[in-house]
């Protein structure tokens, strides 16, 4: 009787958070699954068409291009943000005057709106009069077209993305660095190990737990990259920065192909699920839990 009473009390406290979870997450997920097998233009009732949406995706060049660009974005973003975040964490893994201010400054972009960050970097990388190209012109170098150029547009999106997330990666790695017992480094130093050897033989292997977390979270988040693309390039020029989520939004709300967009979202969900599953399965081979 006591357990039942406690269970009811717990359920009463959980209900306020559980109800929005069901209404705004679980039910929409099931609705998206059903819609992926349907045709719906937002105006007329949806009707079942089976696998037709998925068959169309196989031959959709825009979707293939968006998936390719998403992978290119991840391939450029992930090493850059990890190296920069690790460098910042190593630099701030000691006490000195102003270290707390620097940590806060690095983290500030993380809590800043993506719209603000994207507009800021769109101005900084403006081919005409932007901060970067003006600086290059001052030393006699013609700056690239950045987000207006097909060759430079993806780089123009990757740089702000890494800049914004650098503080988050730094914070996770800094926590990992501070969890490493100092005795390990001291013993290695006494044995004559150089700073480089300590970094690669002790620090980085003991940071694999934090690195694994960053890898999983970053891949999940960046397969869904959208905000900076929408603000800076709208997928252009010539589709060079078009990504999967942008195609989902475009098919949903511009073309009214809600069923087709749902099929895209199911494919994206499946890709993320498979890659995350592979990461979790392979973590035992390289993640150090000792």
C-alpha positions in Angstrom: 0.0 0.0 0.0 2.9 2.3 0.9 4.6 1.6 -2.4 1.5 2.2 -4.4 1.0 5.5 -2.6 4.5 6.6 -3.2 4.2 5.5 -6.9 1.1 7.7 -7.3 2.8 10.6 -5.7 5.8 10.2 -8.0 3.6 9.9 -11.0 1.8 13.1 -9.9 5.1 15.0 -9.9 6.3 13.5 -13.2 3.0 14.2 -15.1 3.6 17.9 -15.7 6.8 17.1 -17.6 5.6 13.8 -19.1 2.5 15.3 -20.8 4.4 17.8 -22.9 6.9 15.1 -23.8 4.1 13.0 -25.2 2.3 15.8 -26.9 5.3 17.5 -28.5 7.8 14.7 -29.0 6.4 11.2 -28.9 3.1 11.8 -30.8 4.8 13.9 -33.5 7.4 11.1 -34.0 4.7 8.6 -34.6 2.8 11.0 -36.8 5.9 11.5 -38.9 6.3 7.8 -39.3 2.7 7.5 -40.6 3.1 10.5 -42.9 6.3 9.2 -44.4 4.1 6.5 -46.1 1.4 9.1 -47.1 0.9 12.0 -49.4 -0.2 15.2 -47.7 -0.2 18.8 -49.1 -1.4 20.4 -45.8 -4.7 21.3 -47.4 -6.4 18.0 -48.1 -6.5 14.9 -45.9 -3.4 12.6 -46.2 -3.8 9.4 -48.1 -1.6 6.2 -47.9 0.8 5.7 -50.8 3.1 3.0 -49.2 6.8 3.2 -50.1 6.4 5.8 -52.9 8.0 8.6 -51.0 11.1 6.5 -50.3 11.3 5.3 -53.9 11.3 8.9 -55.0 14.1 9.7 -52.6 16.3 7.2 -54.3 16.2 9.3 -57.5 16.1 12.7 -55.9 19.3 14.5 -56.8 18.6 17.4 -54.5 18.3 15.1 -51.5 21.5 13.3 -52.5 23.3 16.6 -52.8 22.0 17.7 -49.4 23.1 14.5 -47.8 26.6 14.9 -49.4 26.8 18.5 -48.2 25.8 17.5 -44.7 28.6 14.9 -44.6 31.1 17.5 -46.0 30.0 19.9 -43.3 30.5 17.3 -40.5 33.9 16.3 -42.0 35.1 19.9 -41.9 33.5 21.0 -38.6 34.3 18.1 -36.3 38.1 18.0 -36.5 38.2 21.8 -36.4 36.1 22.3 -33.4 37.8 19.4 -31.5 41.3 20.7 -32.2 40.4 24.3 -31.2 38.4 23.1 -28.2 41.3 20.9 -27.0 43.8 23.7 -27.5 41.7 26.1 -25.4 41.2 23.4 -22.7 44.9 22.7 -22.5 45.6 26.4 -22.3 43.1 27.0 -19.5 43.8 23.9 -17.5 45.8 25.8 -15.0 45.1 28.7 -12.6 46.2 32.2 -13.6 44.8 35.6 -13.2 41.9 36.1 -15.6 41.4 32.4 -16.3 37.8 32.4 -15.2 37.1 35.4 -17.4 38.6 33.7 -20.4 36.6 30.5 -19.8 33.4 32.6 -19.7 34.4 34.5 -22.8 35.0 31.2 -24.7 31.6 29.9 -23.6 29.6 33.0 -24.4 29.0 32.2 -28.1 27.5 28.8 -27.0 24.6 30.6 -25.3 24.2 33.2 -28.0 21.4 32.8 -30.5 22.3 31.2 -33.8 20.6 34.0 -35.7 22.9 36.5 -34.0 26.0 34.5 -34.6 25.1 33.8 -38.2 24.4 37.4 -39.0 27.6 38.5 -37.3 29.7 36.1 -39.3 27.8 36.9 -42.5 29.0 40.5 -42.0 32.6 39.5 -41.0 32.8 37.3 -44.1 31.1 39.8 -46.4 33.1 39.7 -49.7 32.6 43.5 -50.0 33.6 45.5 -46.9 33.6 42.5 -44.5 36.1 42.5 -41.7 38.2 39.6 -43.1 38.4 40.8 -46.7 39.1 44.3 -45.5 42.0 43.0 -43.5 43.3 41.0 -46.4 43.0 43.9 -48.7 45.1 46.0 -46.3 48.0 43.6 -46.9 47.4 43.4 -50.7 45.5 40.1 -50.8 42.1 39.8 -52.7 39.8 38.0 -50.4 37.5 35.1 -51.6 33.8 35.4 -52.2 33.1 33.5 -48.9 29.3 32.7 -48.6 28.6 34.1 -52.1 31.1 31.7 -53.7 30.3 28.1 -54.5 33.9 27.1 -53.6 34.0 28.9 -50.3 30.4 28.8 -49.1 30.7 25.6 -47.0 33.9 26.9 -45.4 32.0 30.1 -44.6 29.4 28.0 -42.7 31.9 25.6 -41.0 34.0 28.4 -39.4 31.1 30.1 -37.5 29.8 26.7 -36.5 33.1 25.7 -35.0 33.5 29.2 -33.4 30.1 29.0 -31.7 30.6 25.4 -30.3 34.2 25.8 -29.4 33.4 26.8 -25.8 31.1 23.8 -25.3 33.8 21.4 -26.5 36.4 23.2 -24.4 34.2 22.9 -21.3 33.8 19.1 -21.7 37.5 18.5 -22.4 38.5 20.8 -19.6 36.4 18.7 -17.2 38.1 15.6 -18.6 41.5 17.1 -18.1 40.8 18.0 -14.5 39.6 14.5 -13.8 43.0 13.1 -14.7 45.0 12.3 -11.6 48.1 14.6 -11.5 50.2 11.7 -10.3 50.2 10.2 -13.8 51.8 13.3 -15.3 54.2 13.8 -12.4 55.4 10.2 -12.7 55.9 10.4 -16.4 57.8 13.7 -16.0 60.1 12.2 -13.4 60.8 9.3 -15.8 62.0 11.8 -18.4 58.9 12.0 -20.6 58.6 15.2 -22.7 55.5 17.4 -22.7 54.7 16.0 -26.1 55.0 12.4 -24.9 52.8 13.2 -21.9 50.2 14.7 -24.1 50.0 11.8 -26.6 50.7 8.9 -24.2 48.8 10.0 -21.1 46.5 13.0 -21.5 44.8 12.1 -24.8 44.2 8.4 -23.9 42.7 9.5 -20.6 40.5 12.0 -22.5 38.8 9.4 -24.6 35.6 9.4 -22.5 35.1 13.1 -23.0 36.1 12.8 -26.6 33.6 10.0 -27.2 30.8 12.1 -25.7 31.8 15.1 -27.9 31.9 12.8 -31.0 28.4 11.3 -30.3 26.7 14.6 -29.5 28.4 16.5 -32.3 27.4 14.0 -34.9 23.8 13.9 -33.7 23.6 17.7 -33.7 25.4 18.4 -36.9 23.5 15.9 -39.0 20.6 18.3 -38.2 22.5 21.4 -39.1 20.1 24.1 -40.3 20.1 27.5 -38.5 23.4 28.9 -39.8 22.6 27.6 -43.3 19.2 29.2 -43.3 20.5 32.6 -42.2 23.8 32.8 -44.1 23.3 31.1 -47.4 19.7 29.6 -47.7 21.4 26.6 -49.2 23.2 28.5 -52.0 24.9 29.4 -54.0 23.8 26.7 -56.5 23.0 24.3 -53.8 26.5 24.2 -52.5 25.4 24.5 -48.8 22.0 22.7 -49.1 21.7 20.3 -46.2 19.1 17.6 -45.3 17.2 19.5 -42.7 16.9 22.5 -45.1 15.4 20.1 -47.7 13.0 18.8 -45.1 11.8 22.3 -44.2 11.6 23.4 -47.9 9.5 20.4 -48.9 7.3 20.8 -45.8 6.5 24.5 -45.8 7.5 25.8 -49.2 6.3 23.0 -51.5 3.6 21.5 -49.2 5.0 18.0 -49.6 4.6 17.0 -46.0 4.6 13.3 -46.6 7.8 13.4 -48.7 9.5 15.6 -46.1 8.5 13.1 -43.4 10.2 10.4 -45.5 13.3 12.5 -45.6 13.2 12.9 -41.8 12.9 9.1 -41.3 15.9 8.5 -43.5 17.9 11.1 -41.5 16.7 9.6 -38.3 17.8 6.1 -39.5 21.2 7.4 -40.5 21.8 9.0 -37.1 20.5 5.9 -35.3 22.8 3.6 -37.2 25.9 5.8 -36.8 25.3 6.3 -33.1 24.8 2.6 -32.7 28.1 1.9 -34.4 29.9 4.4 -32.3 28.5 2.9 -29.1 29.5 -0.6 -30.3 33.0 0.5 -31.2 33.7 2.6 -28.1 35.2 -0.4 -26.2 38.1 -0.5 -28.8 39.3 3.0 -28.1 37.6 4.6 -25.1 39.6 4.2 -21.8 37.3 3.7 -18.8 40.1 2.9 -16.3 
